[in-house]
Amino acid sequence: MEATGRRIVRPTNMVSSSSRDSSGPRQTAKKMAPPEQTNAENFYYMKQMQGKTPMIAVLKDGEMLKGYIEWYDKTCLKFNRLDAPNLLLYKSFIKYMYKDPEAA
């Protein structure tokens, strides 16, 4: 068998040296990570608390609770109810919440 000469083919850079800035190699800009907390949840709770807005909280098991938010922290809400005892609700047990349309 006869040995044939093989060439190594290397890919060229996507940016040619003529398009580079004369100041040196190009720096890539890193995207900033999004903020861990946007404070949207805090703003929403504060607005509902200040107005004592009647709310309905639907729990993960389907139970619906009517009342208003007295205070909140990282994991819980204090939910005041007019016709029943006040509750301390873990946020993880709440499926969703919305303003009570009957109270408007």
MOPAC internal coordinates of N, CA, C and O (Angstrom, degrees):
PM7 1SCF
backbone

  N    0.0000 0     0.00 0     0.00 0    0    0    0
  C    1.4310 1     0.00 0     0.00 0    1    0    0
  C    1.5114 1   110.68 1     0.00 0    2    1    0
  O    1.2310 1   122.75 1   -35.21 1    3    2    1
  N    1.2657 1   112.34 1   144.79 1    3    2    1
  C    1.4417 1   118.18 1  -177.72 1    5    3    2
  C    1.5252 1   109.13 1   -98.35 1    6    5    3
  O    1.2310 1   119.61 1   -48.39 1    7    6    5
  N    1.2980 1   118.35 1   131.61 1    7    6    5
  C    1.4705 1   122.63 1  -179.45 1    9    7    6
  C    1.5236 1   108.92 1   -78.57 1   10    9    7
  O    1.2310 1   121.53 1   -51.78 1   11   10    9
  N    1.2927 1   114.67 1   128.22 1   11   10    9
  C    1.4656 1   118.93 1   177.24 1   13   11   10
  C    1.5220 1   108.74 1  -101.87 1   14   13   11
  O    1.2310 1   120.93 1   -33.86 1   15   14   13
  N    1.2763 1   115.83 1   146.14 1   15   14   13
  C    1.4652 1   119.79 1   179.00 1   17   15   14
  C    1.5271 1   110.77 1   -73.56 1   18   17   15
  O    1.2310 1   120.28 1   -51.42 1   19   18   17
  N    1.2909 1   117.06 1   128.58 1   19   18   17
  C    1.4733 1   121.72 1   178.50 1   21   19   18
  C    1.5172 1   109.30 1  -106.47 1   22   21   19
  O    1.2310 1   121.82 1   -39.40 1   23   22   21
  N    1.2932 1   114.13 1   140.60 1   23   22   21
  C    1.4600 1   119.52 1   177.42 1   25   23   22
  C    1.5086 1   108.96 1  -106.44 1   26   25   23
  O    1.2310 1   120.53 1   -39.47 1   27   26   25
  N    1.2862 1   116.58 1   140.53 1   27   26   25
  C    1.4584 1   121.45 1   173.90 1   29   27   26
  C    1.5143 1   107.29 1   -88.97 1   30   29   27
  O    1.2310 1   121.18 1   -55.91 1   31   30   29
  N    1.3030 1   115.35 1   124.09 1   31   30   29
  C    1.4539 1   120.30 1  -179.49 1   33   31   30
  C    1.5272 1   107.59 1  -106.00 1   34   33   31
  O    1.2310 1   121.22 1   -60.62 1   35   34   33
  N    1.3149 1   115.28 1   119.38 1   35   34   33
  C    1.4616 1   120.75 1   178.38 1   37   35   34
  C    1.5124 1   109.10 1  -109.91 1   38   37   35
  O    1.2310 1   120.76 1   -41.31 1   39   38   37
  N    1.3410 1   116.15 1   138.69 1   39   38   37
  C    1.4674 1   117.77 1   179.16 1   41   39   38
  C    1.5296 1   110.37 1   -68.53 1   42   41   39
  O    1.2310 1   121.37 1   -36.32 1   43   42   41
  N    1.3005 1   114.99 1   143.68 1   43   42   41
  C    1.4601 1   119.96 1   178.72 1   45   43   42
  C    1.5189 1   108.88 1   -86.49 1   46   45   43
  O    1.2310 1   120.58 1   -20.69 1   47   46   45
  N    1.3044 1   116.50 1   159.31 1   47   46   45
  C    1.4665 1   120.84 1   177.75 1   49   47   46
  C    1.5160 1   109.48 1   -63.58 1   50   49   47
  O    1.2310 1   121.53 1   -31.05 1   51   50   49
  N    1.3161 1   114.67 1   148.95 1   51   50   49
  C    1.4590 1   120.03 1   179.51 1   53   51   50
  C    1.5310 1   110.56 1   -67.11 1   54   53   51
  O    1.2310 1   120.77 1   150.29 1   55   54   53
  N    1.3068 1   116.14 1   -29.71 1   55   54   53
  C    1.4558 1   120.58 1  -179.46 1   57   55   54
  C    1.5168 1   107.59 1  -104.70 1   58   57   55
  O    1.2310 1   120.83 1   -55.80 1   59   58   57
  N    1.2937 1   116.02 1   124.20 1   59   58   57
  C    1.4609 1   118.82 1   179.76 1   61   59   58
  C    1.5197 1   109.64 1   -76.79 1   62   61   59
  O    1.2310 1   120.73 1   -22.10 1   63   62   61
  N    1.2827 1   116.21 1   157.90 1   63   62   61
  C    1.4611 1   120.28 1  -176.85 1   65   63   62
  C    1.5253 1   111.56 1   -65.24 1   66   65   63
  O    1.2310 1   119.42 1   155.79 1   67   66   65
  N    1.3244 1   118.70 1   -24.21 1   67   66   65
  C    1.4515 1   120.70 1  -179.30 1   69   67   66
  C    1.5293 1   111.97 1   -74.34 1   70   69   67
  O    1.2310 1   119.64 1   155.21 1   71   70   69
  N    1.3466 1   118.29 1   -24.79 1   71   70   69
  C    1.4590 1   120.13 1  -178.75 1   73   71   70
  C    1.5225 1   112.45 1   -89.54 1   74   73   71
  O    1.2310 1   120.26 1   173.51 1   75   74   73
  N    1.3420 1   117.11 1    -6.49 1   75   74   73
  C    1.4546 1   120.35 1   177.79 1   77   75   74
  C    1.5182 1   110.35 1   -71.29 1   78   77   75
  O    1.2310 1   122.16 1   -25.93 1   79   78   77
  N    1.2956 1   113.47 1   154.07 1   79   78   77
  C    1.4501 1   119.96 1   175.66 1   81   79   78
  C    1.5218 1   107.94 1   -71.52 1   82   81   79
  O    1.2310 1   119.85 1   -32.01 1   83   82   81
  N    1.2830 1   117.90 1   147.99 1   83   82   81
  C    1.4562 1   120.43 1  -178.12 1   85   83   82
  C    1.5254 1   112.19 1   -72.53 1   86   85   83
  O    1.2310 1   120.05 1   170.07 1   87   86   85
  N    1.3218 1   117.51 1    -9.93 1   87   86   85
  C    1.4649 1   120.15 1  -178.01 1   89   87   86
  C    1.5207 1   112.69 1   -76.99 1   90   89   87
  O    1.2310 1   119.23 1   168.83 1   91   90   89
  N    1.2903 1   119.07 1   -11.17 1   91   90   89
  C    1.4534 1   120.36 1   178.32 1   93   91   90
  C    1.5109 1   111.47 1   138.16 1   94   93   91
  O    1.2310 1   120.59 1    16.01 1   95   94   93
  N    1.3325 1   116.48 1  -163.99 1   95   94   93
  C    1.4661 1   119.37 1  -178.58 1   97   95   94
  C    1.5265 1   111.68 1   -65.65 1   98   97   95
  O    1.2310 1   121.66 1   -29.72 1   99   98   97
  N    1.2985 1   114.43 1   150.28 1   99   98   97
  C    1.4589 1   121.20 1  -177.52 1  101   99   98
  C    1.5204 1   110.54 1   -73.36 1  102  101   99
  O    1.2310 1   120.29 1   -43.31 1  103  102  101
  N    1.3319 1   117.04 1   136.69 1  103  102  101
  C    1.4528 1   121.12 1   177.19 1  105  103  102
  C    1.5236 1   108.40 1   -98.66 1  106  105  103
  O    1.2310 1   121.23 1   -43.06 1  107  106  105
  N    1.3219 1   115.26 1   136.94 1  107  106  105
  C    1.4591 1   119.02 1   178.45 1  109  107  106
  C    1.5178 1   108.76 1   -92.93 1  110  109  107
  O    1.2310 1   121.00 1   -46.00 1  111  110  109
  N    1.3060 1   115.69 1   134.00 1  111  110  109
  C    1.4631 1   120.97 1  -179.90 1  113  111  110
  C    1.5282 1   109.19 1   -83.80 1  114  113  111
  O    1.2310 1   120.76 1   -55.18 1  115  114  113
  N    1.3212 1   116.16 1   124.82 1  115  114  113
  C    1.4598 1   120.00 1   178.34 1  117  115  114
  C    1.5144 1   108.76 1   -84.54 1  118  117  115
  O    1.2310 1   121.51 1   -40.39 1  119  118  117
  N    1.3210 1   114.72 1   139.61 1  119  118  117
  C    1.4553 1   119.15 1   175.76 1  121  119  118
  C    1.5195 1   108.45 1   -75.52 1  122  121  119
  O    1.2310 1   121.31 1   -40.32 1  123  122  121
  N    1.3022 1   115.10 1   139.68 1  123  122  121
  C    1.4551 1   120.04 1   177.74 1  125  123  122
  C    1.5289 1   108.87 1   -76.57 1  126  125  123
  O    1.2310 1   120.93 1   -37.61 1  127  126  125
  N    1.3005 1   115.82 1   142.39 1  127  126  125
  C    1.4591 1   120.27 1   177.06 1  129  127  126
  C    1.5249 1   108.41 1   -69.75 1  130  129  127
  O    1.2310 1   120.08 1   -35.28 1  131  130  129
  N    1.3292 1   117.44 1   144.72 1  131  130  129
  C    1.4612 1   119.12 1   178.83 1  133  131  130
  C    1.5293 1   109.56 1   -63.73 1  134  133  131
  O    1.2310 1   120.48 1   -26.65 1  135  134  133
  N    1.3271 1   116.69 1   153.35 1  135  134  133
  C    1.4605 1   118.37 1   179.97 1  137  135  134
  C    1.5216 1   111.06 1   -63.00 1  138  137  135
  O    1.2310 1   121.38 1   -34.13 1  139  138  137
  N    1.3307 1   114.97 1   145.87 1  139  138  137
  C    1.4640 1   118.74 1  -177.72 1  141  139  138
  C    1.5187 1   110.87 1   -68.48 1  142  141  139
  O    1.2310 1   120.63 1   147.87 1  143  142  141
  N    1.3324 1   116.41 1   -32.13 1  143  142  141
  C    1.4546 1   119.54 1   179.85 1  145  143  142
  C    1.5193 1   108.70 1  -134.52 1  146  145  143
  O    1.2310 1   120.75 1   -47.87 1  147  146  145
  N    1.3281 1   116.17 1   132.13 1  147  146  145
  C    1.4593 1   120.58 1  -178.51 1  149  147  146
  C    1.5184 1   112.71 1   -97.65 1  150  149  147
  O    1.2310 1   120.15 1   170.98 1  151  150  149
  N    1.3109 1   117.31 1    -9.02 1  151  150  149
  C    1.4659 1   124.05 1  -178.59 1  153  151  150
  C    1.5220 1   113.04 1    69.21 1  154  153  151
  O    1.2310 1   119.28 1  -170.78 1  155  154  153
  N    1.3108 1   118.98 1     9.22 1  155  154  153
  C    1.4627 1   121.49 1   178.03 1  157  155  154
  C    1.5279 1   110.45 1   -65.61 1  158  157  155
  O    1.2310 1   120.54 1   139.67 1  159  158  157
  N    1.3303 1   116.57 1   -40.33 1  159  158  157
  C    1.4613 1   120.26 1   179.34 1  161  159  158
  C    1.5296 1   109.89 1   -64.03 1  162  161  159
  O    1.2310 1   120.53 1   136.16 1  163  162  161
  N    1.3314 1   116.60 1   -43.84 1  163  162  161
  C    1.4639 1   120.55 1   179.04 1  165  163  162
  C    1.5244 1   111.16 1   -61.51 1  166  165  163
  O    1.2310 1   120.59 1   135.93 1  167  166  165
  N    1.3189 1   116.48 1   -44.07 1  167  166  165
  C    1.4637 1   120.99 1   179.52 1  169  167  166
  C    1.5233 1   110.54 1   -60.63 1  170  169  167
  O    1.2310 1   119.95 1   136.62 1  171  170  169
  N    1.3390 1   117.71 1   -43.38 1  171  170  169
  C    1.4600 1   122.10 1  -179.21 1  173  171  170
  C    1.5306 1   110.47 1   -62.95 1  174  173  171
  O    1.2310 1   120.40 1   131.38 1  175  174  173
  N    1.3372 1   116.84 1   -48.62 1  175  174  173
  C    1.4609 1   119.92 1  -179.45 1  177  175  174
  C    1.5252 1   111.41 1   -62.44 1  178  177  175
  O    1.2310 1   119.98 1   137.65 1  179  178  177
  N    1.3174 1   117.64 1   -42.35 1  179  178  177
  C    1.4724 1   120.65 1   179.99 1  181  179  178
  C    1.5248 1   110.99 1   -62.14 1  182  181  179
  O    1.2310 1   120.48 1   138.49 1  183  182  181
  N    1.3085 1   116.69 1   -41.51 1  183  182  181
  C    1.4625 1   120.65 1   179.52 1  185  183  182
  C    1.5260 1   111.21 1   -63.25 1  186  185  183
  O    1.2310 1   120.28 1   136.80 1  187  186  185
  N    1.3336 1   117.07 1   -43.20 1  187  186  185
  C    1.4640 1   121.11 1  -179.74 1  189  187  186
  C    1.5338 1   110.81 1   -69.86 1  190  189  187
  O    1.2310 1   120.16 1   144.49 1  191  190  189
  N    1.3291 1   117.30 1   -35.51 1  191  190  189
  C    1.4614 1   121.02 1   179.41 1  193  191  190
  C    1.5248 1   111.15 1   -68.22 1  194  193  191
  O    1.2310 1   120.21 1   134.94 1  195  194  193
  N    1.3187 1   117.20 1   -45.06 1  195  194  193
  C    1.4613 1   120.84 1  -177.70 1  197  195  194
  C    1.5232 1   111.70 1   -63.45 1  198  197  195
  O    1.2310 1   119.95 1   142.74 1  199  198  197
  N    1.3197 1   117.69 1   -37.26 1  199  198  197
  C    1.4564 1   121.29 1  -179.83 1  201  199  198
  C    1.5141 1   113.44 1   -89.09 1  202  201  199
  O    1.2310 1   120.35 1   178.30 1  203  202  201
  N    1.3378 1   116.93 1    -1.70 1  203  202  201
  C    1.4782 1   121.78 1  -173.59 1  205  203  202
  C    1.5324 1   109.78 1    44.74 1  206  205  203
  O    1.2310 1   121.76 1  -130.33 1  207  206  205
  N    1.3165 1   114.25 1    49.67 1  207  206  205
  C    1.4579 1   122.42 1  -178.07 1  209  207  206
  C    1.5237 1   110.39 1   -68.12 1  210  209  207
  O    1.2310 1   119.74 1   -54.71 1  211  210  209
  N    1.3370 1   118.10 1   125.29 1  211  210  209
  C    1.4756 1   119.93 1   175.18 1  213  211  210
  C    1.5298 1   109.78 1   -63.80 1  214  213  211
  O    1.2310 1   121.03 1   -52.46 1  215  214  213
  N    1.3296 1   115.64 1   127.54 1  215  214  213
  C    1.4542 1   121.87 1  -175.54 1  217  215  214
  C    1.5192 1   110.05 1  -124.34 1  218  217  215
  O    1.2310 1   121.37 1   -21.10 1  219  218  217
  N    1.3176 1   114.98 1   158.90 1  219  218  217
  C    1.4631 1   122.09 1   170.77 1  221  219  218
  C    1.5204 1   106.51 1  -121.26 1  222  221  219
  O    1.2310 1   121.22 1   -55.41 1  223  222  221
  N    1.3268 1   115.27 1   124.59 1  223  222  221
  C    1.4634 1   121.48 1   176.72 1  225  223  222
  C    1.5194 1   107.78 1  -107.54 1  226  225  223
  O    1.2310 1   120.58 1   -57.61 1  227  226  225
  N    1.3105 1   116.50 1   122.39 1  227  226  225
  C    1.4567 1   121.58 1   177.30 1  229  227  226
  C    1.5258 1   106.91 1  -100.41 1  230  229  227
  O    1.2310 1   120.93 1   -59.94 1  231  230  229
  N    1.3314 1   115.83 1   120.06 1  231  230  229
  C    1.4519 1   120.52 1  -178.85 1  233  231  230
  C    1.5187 1   110.71 1   -83.03 1  234  233  231
  O    1.2310 1   120.50 1   -13.29 1  235  234  233
  N    1.3033 1   116.65 1   166.71 1  235  234  233
  C    1.4644 1   121.11 1  -177.97 1  237  235  234
  C    1.5201 1   112.59 1   -63.33 1  238  237  235
  O    1.2310 1   119.98 1   154.66 1  239  238  237
  N    1.3249 1   117.65 1   -25.34 1  239  238  237
  C    1.4687 1   119.70 1   178.60 1  241  239  238
  C    1.5284 1   111.99 1   -86.50 1  242  241  239
  O    1.2310 1   119.64 1  -178.39 1  243  242  241
  N    1.3489 1   118.30 1     1.61 1  243  242  241
  C    1.4500 1   122.37 1   176.42 1  245  243  242
  C    1.5192 1   114.23 1    98.86 1  246  245  243
  O    1.2310 1   119.45 1   170.37 1  247  246  245
  N    1.3187 1   118.65 1    -9.63 1  247  246  245
  C    1.4581 1   121.53 1  -179.79 1  249  247  246
  C    1.5262 1   110.08 1   -68.36 1  250  249  247
  O    1.2310 1   120.61 1   -41.76 1  251  250  249
  N    1.3396 1   116.45 1   138.24 1  251  250  249
  C    1.4607 1   122.11 1  -179.92 1  253  251  250
  C    1.5204 1   108.89 1  -109.79 1  254  253  251
  O    1.2310 1   120.78 1   -50.18 1  255  254  253
  N    1.3352 1   116.11 1   129.82 1  255  254  253
  C    1.4558 1   122.04 1  -179.99 1  257  255  254
  C    1.5172 1   108.78 1  -118.39 1  258  257  255
  O    1.2310 1   120.43 1   -46.64 1  259  258  257
  N    1.3393 1   116.78 1   133.36 1  259  258  257
  C    1.4643 1   121.72 1   177.93 1  261  259  258
  C    1.5158 1   108.90 1  -108.61 1  262  261  259
  O    1.2310 1   120.85 1   -43.69 1  263  262  261
  N    1.3163 1   115.99 1   136.31 1  263  262  261
  C    1.4526 1   121.12 1   178.72 1  265  263  262
  C    1.5159 1   110.04 1   170.50 1  266  265  263
  O    1.2310 1   121.14 1    20.18 1  267  266  265
  N    1.3317 1   115.42 1  -159.82 1  267  266  265
  C    1.4557 1   119.20 1   175.88 1  269  267  266
  C    1.5224 1   108.91 1  -137.27 1  270  269  267
  O    1.2310 1   121.06 1   -21.04 1  271  270  269
  N    1.3195 1   115.59 1   158.96 1  271  270  269
  C    1.4556 1   121.93 1  -175.94 1  273  271  270
  C    1.5245 1   108.61 1   -85.08 1  274  273  271
  O    1.2310 1   120.72 1   -57.25 1  275  274  273
  N    1.3356 1   116.22 1   122.75 1  275  274  273
  C    1.4640 1   120.01 1   176.63 1  277  275  274
  C    1.5209 1   110.67 1   -89.95 1  278  277  275
  O    1.2310 1   119.89 1   134.03 1  279  278  277
  N    1.3187 1   117.82 1   -45.97 1  279  278  277
  C    1.4596 1   122.49 1   175.16 1  281  279  278
  C    1.5178 1   109.92 1  -155.17 1  282  281  279
  O    1.2310 1   121.07 1    -9.97 1  283  282  281
  N    1.3232 1   115.56 1   170.03 1  283  282  281
  C    1.4636 1   121.03 1  -179.14 1  285  283  282
  C    1.5201 1   108.23 1  -149.17 1  286  285  283
  O    1.2310 1   120.98 1   -19.28 1  287  286  285
  N    1.3061 1   115.73 1   160.72 1  287  286  285
  C    1.4601 1   121.38 1   169.17 1  289  287  286
  C    1.5256 1   107.82 1  -141.15 1  290  289  287
  O    1.2310 1   120.07 1    18.77 1  291  290  289
  N    1.2986 1   117.47 1  -161.23 1  291  290  289
  C    1.4619 1   121.16 1  -174.38 1  293  291  290
  C    1.5279 1   112.64 1   -61.91 1  294  293  291
  O    1.2310 1   119.86 1   145.36 1  295  294  293
  N    1.3422 1   117.87 1   -34.64 1  295  294  293
  C    1.4682 1   120.67 1  -173.19 1  297  295  294
  C    1.5161 1   114.73 1  -117.81 1  298  297  295
  O    1.2310 1   119.45 1   165.26 1  299  298  297
  N    1.3495 1   118.65 1   -14.74 1  299  298  297
  C    1.4725 1   120.35 1  -170.90 1  301  299  298
  C    1.5263 1   112.76 1  -134.48 1  302  301  299
  O    1.2310 1   121.61 1   -17.77 1  303  302  301
  N    1.3315 1   114.52 1   162.23 1  303  302  301
  C    1.4634 1   123.79 1   170.19 1  305  303  302
  C    1.5163 1   107.90 1  -127.13 1  306  305  303
  O    1.2310 1   120.15 1   -40.11 1  307  306  305
  N    1.3276 1   117.31 1   139.89 1  307  306  305
  C    1.4615 1   119.20 1   169.55 1  309  307  306
  C    1.5123 1   105.49 1   -96.09 1  310  309  307
  O    1.2310 1   121.22 1   -62.71 1  311  310  309
  N    1.3163 1   115.27 1   117.29 1  311  310  309
  C    1.4581 1   122.98 1  -173.67 1  313  311  310
  C    1.5222 1   107.73 1  -108.26 1  314  313  311
  O    1.2310 1   120.06 1   -69.37 1  315  314  313
  N    1.3377 1   117.49 1   110.63 1  315  314  313
  C    1.4613 1   121.76 1   178.93 1  317  315  314
  C    1.5184 1   109.37 1   -88.72 1  318  317  315
  O    1.2310 1   121.25 1   -44.52 1  319  318  317
  N    1.3237 1   115.21 1   135.48 1  319  318  317
  C    1.4631 1   120.74 1   179.05 1  321  319  318
  C    1.5194 1   108.50 1  -123.36 1  322  321  319
  O    1.2310 1   120.08 1   -33.92 1  323  322  321
  N    1.3107 1   117.45 1   146.08 1  323  322  321
  C    1.4556 1   121.80 1  -177.67 1  325  323  322
  C    1.5190 1   112.31 1   -79.95 1  326  325  323
  O    1.2310 1   120.10 1   139.33 1  327  326  325
  N    1.3065 1   117.41 1   -40.67 1  327  326  325
  C    1.4579 1   121.64 1  -173.27 1  329  327  326
  C    1.5263 1   113.81 1  -102.88 1  330  329  327
  O    1.2310 1   120.01 1  -170.47 1  331  330  329
  N    1.3204 1   117.59 1     9.53 1  331  330  329
  C    1.4603 1   120.81 1  -176.40 1  333  331  330
  C    1.5358 1   108.62 1  -154.44 1  334  333  331
  O    1.2310 1   120.24 1   -11.09 1  335  334  333
  N    1.3083 1   117.15 1   168.91 1  335  334  333
  C    1.4719 1   119.77 1   179.12 1  337  335  334
  C    1.5267 1   112.23 1   -61.63 1  338  337  335
  O    1.2310 1   121.09 1   -29.23 1  339  338  337
  N    1.3217 1   115.51 1   150.77 1  339  338  337
  C    1.4561 1   120.88 1   176.42 1  341  339  338
  C    1.5226 1   109.58 1   -70.30 1  342  341  339
  O    1.2310 1   120.77 1   -26.28 1  343  342  341
  N    1.3297 1   116.13 1   153.72 1  343  342  341
  C    1.4570 1   120.46 1  -175.70 1  345  343  342
  C    1.5185 1   111.48 1  -127.85 1  346  345  343
  O    1.2310 1   121.52 1   -30.05 1  347  346  345
  N    1.3073 1   114.69 1   149.95 1  347  346  345
  C    1.4497 1   121.88 1   169.02 1  349  347  346
  C    1.5202 1   106.06 1  -106.52 1  350  349  347
  O    1.2310 1   120.63 1   -71.08 1  351  350  349
  N    1.3372 1   116.41 1   108.92 1  351  350  349
  C    1.4623 1   121.58 1  -175.33 1  353  351  350
  C    1.5195 1   110.92 1  -102.42 1  354  353  351
  O    1.2310 1   120.62 1   -49.33 1  355  354  353
  N    1.3191 1   116.42 1   130.67 1  355  354  353
  C    1.4570 1   119.80 1   170.45 1  357  355  354
  C    1.5254 1   107.92 1   -73.69 1  358  357  355
  O    1.2310 1   120.68 1   -45.77 1  359  358  357
  N    1.3248 1   116.31 1   134.23 1  359  358  357
  C    1.4692 1   120.39 1  -179.82 1  361  359  358
  C    1.5251 1   111.53 1   -60.69 1  362  361  359
  O    1.2310 1   120.33 1   149.75 1  363  362  361
  N    1.3204 1   116.97 1   -30.25 1  363  362  361
  C    1.4662 1   119.96 1  -178.11 1  365  363  362
  C    1.5275 1   112.26 1   -68.92 1  366  365  363
  O    1.2310 1   119.53 1   162.23 1  367  366  365
  N    1.3282 1   118.51 1   -17.77 1  367  366  365
  C    1.4641 1   121.82 1   178.79 1  369  367  366
  C    1.5259 1   112.72 1   -91.43 1  370  369  367
  O    1.2310 1   120.39 1   171.69 1  371  370  369
  N    1.3306 1   116.86 1    -8.31 1  371  370  369
  C    1.4672 1   121.53 1  -179.15 1  373  371  370
  C    1.5214 1   108.91 1   -89.21 1  374  373  371
  O    1.2310 1   121.06 1   -55.89 1  375  374  373
  N    1.3314 1   115.59 1   124.11 1  375  374  373
  C    1.4682 1   120.48 1   177.74 1  377  375  374
  C    1.5259 1   109.39 1   -77.65 1  378  377  375
  O    1.2310 1   120.52 1   129.24 1  379  378  377
  N    1.3477 1   116.60 1   -50.76 1  379  378  377
  C    1.4617 1   121.64 1   174.96 1  381  379  378
  C    1.5149 1   109.21 1  -162.88 1  382  381  379
  O    1.2310 1   120.95 1   -14.81 1  383  382  381
  N    1.3280 1   115.78 1   165.19 1  383  382  381
  C    1.4619 1   122.68 1   178.68 1  385  383  382
  C    1.5255 1   109.23 1  -134.41 1  386  385  383
  O    1.2310 1   121.43 1   -27.95 1  387  386  385
  N    1.3128 1   114.88 1   152.05 1  387  386  385
  C    1.4580 1   119.06 1   174.43 1  389  387  386
  C    1.5277 1   110.16 1  -154.97 1  390  389  387
  O    1.2310 1   120.77 1   -15.98 1  391  390  389
  N    1.3246 1   116.13 1   164.02 1  391  390  389
  C    1.4597 1   121.10 1   179.41 1  393  391  390
  C    1.5186 1   108.62 1   -70.17 1  394  393  391
  O    1.2310 1   120.82 1   -39.04 1  395  394  393
  N    1.3286 1   116.04 1   140.96 1  395  394  393
  C    1.4567 1   121.56 1  -179.39 1  397  395  394
  C    1.5381 1   109.05 1   -71.53 1  398  397  395
  O    1.2310 1   119.56 1   -66.43 1  399  398  397
  N    1.3331 1   118.45 1   113.57 1  399  398  397
  C    1.4695 1   120.22 1  -178.01 1  401  399  398
  C    1.5371 1   112.70 1   -69.73 1  402  401  399
  O    1.2310 1   119.52 1   154.97 1  403  402  401
  N    1.3303 1   118.52 1   -25.03 1  403  402  401
  C    1.4663 1   121.42 1  -179.21 1  405  403  402
  C    1.5236 1   111.45 1   -73.49 1  406  405  403
  O    1.2310 1   119.82 1   154.65 1  407  406  405
  N    1.3069 1   117.96 1   -25.35 1  407  406  405
  C    1.4634 1   121.76 1  -177.35 1  409  407  406
  C    1.5136 1   111.92 1   -81.86 1  410  409  407
  O    1.2310 1   119.55 1   166.85 1  411  410  409
  N    1.3130 1   118.47 1   -13.15 1  411  410  409
  C    1.4698 1   121.10 1  -175.99 1  413  411  410
  C    1.4936 1   113.18 1   -74.17 1  414  413  411
  O    1.2310 1   120.10 1   180.00 1  415  414  413

